[in-house]
Amino acid sequence: MNESIKFSGEEEVNKSYVMSFFACRETEITVEGKVKSIMLEGCKKVTLYVDSVVSEINVMNCSSIKIFAKTALRMVTAESTNELVVNLNQATKNCTVTTTCTRSVWVRYPKIGADDTDNDNANWIRMPVAETFESKISKTDVLETLAIECLE
């Protein structure tokens, strides 16, 4: 990474703050504490470390993004983004990931009962978010759409 940015303390991090980052390149961003939401737009090769996000992390028009959530993360939304990895732990693995027009989105999380600090890949699950869908009209005239699972 070319640049590291760290936000901490009550003057920089507050649960009512919305943090927005635009056109970051090869940057490591660390947010210590609780914020309302975080937005990345037009960023490339960014790693984001967060303690707690009340609402969501929104990733738009980005590529090669890695997110690491520590204590609380309800939702990650990604739009027009390539290569996003959402790294969760036992405290954050109930996070919802919503994607629109995205490619190569992965969610990585520990197996049930695994230690979050264990770096042994055998204790972690890495799953792709579906990119391909099949839609067809059912016999009851309802449009049904199913995700087609892909293999790594």
N, C-alpha and C positions, 0 to 999 in steps of 0.2 A: 504494500500500500504506500502511496506517495504522501498521504496526509492523514493525520489522526485528529479528531475533534472530540472533546469530552465535555459533557454538560453535567454539572452536579451542584448541589446546594440549593437552598430555597429561592435564591435570586434567579437562577437559571432553569430550575426544574420545579414545576408546580402542577398539581392535579387538574388545574383549569387551563393549562397552557396547551396550545396546538403548535406543534413544531413542524415546519415545512423546509424541505431541502430541495433545491433545484440545480440540475446539471452538475451534480458532484461527479468527479472522476477519480477512480482508484483511491477511495476514501474509507477510513474506518471511523464510524460514528458510535460513541458510547453515551447513553443517557442513563445516569444513575438517579433513581427516584421514580416518582409517579407523574405521568403526563396524561392529558386528555386523549390526544391522538398525535400520530406522526404521519407525514406525507412525504414520499419521495417522488419527484417528477423529473424525467429526462436524465436520470442518473445511470452511470455505468461502473461496474466493478466496485460496488459499495458493500461493506459489511456493517450491519447495524446491530449493536448490542443494547438491549433495553431491559430495565428492571420490571417496570409495570406500566401498562397502557390501559386506561379506563375504557376507551371506545374501540379504536381500530388503528391499524397501520395500513395506509393506502399507498400502493405502488403503481405509478402510471408511466407508461412510455419509457420503461427502464430495461436494462439488460445486465445480467450477471450480478444479481442481488442475493445476499445471504442475510437472514434475520435470525437472531438468537434472543429468545425471550426467557427471562429469569423467573419472575414471580407471578405475573398476571398479564394475559393477552387474550382478549375475547374474540377478535376477528382480524384477519388479514384479507384485504381486497386487492386484486391485481387486475390491471387493464392494459392491454397492448404491451405486454412485458414478455421478454424472453429470458430464460434461465433464472428462476427464483427458487431458492431453497429456504424453507421455513423450518428452523430447528427448535423443537419444543422440548420440555422436560415434564416430569410428573405433575408439576403445578400448573403448567400451561397447555397440556395436551388436549384439553376440551375446546381449544381454539377452533373457530370456523374459518375455512379458507374459501373465498369466493373468487372466481376467475372469469374474465371476459376477454376474448381475443388474445389469449396467452399461449406460450409454448414452453415446454420443459420446466414445469413447476413440480417440485418435490416437497414432501413433508417428511421430516425425520424426527422420530420420537422414541423414547425408551420403552422396552417391553414392560408389561405389568410386573411390578416388584423390583425392577432393575434400579440400580443406583444411578442417579443423574450424573455423577462425577466419573462413572466408569467409562473409559474410552474404548473398551473392548467392543468392536462392531457386532459381536454375537449378541449383545444385549440391547441393540438398537434396531429399529425398523425404519426403512427408507422406502416410501411409497410414492409413485407418480400420481399427479392429479390428471384425470382423464382429459384428453384433448379431442377425442373422436366420439361422435354420437350418432346414433341411428334413430331416425324418426319414421313412424309409419302410422297410418290410420287404422284403428282397431275395428272390429266387427260392430262396435257400438258407436261408430263415428267420432271417436275421440283420438286426437293426435297423441301418441305415446312416444316418449323419447327416453332412450336408455344409453348410458355411457358404455362405450366399448373399451374394456380394460386393455392396456398395452403392457408388454413385458419389457423389462430392462434389457 
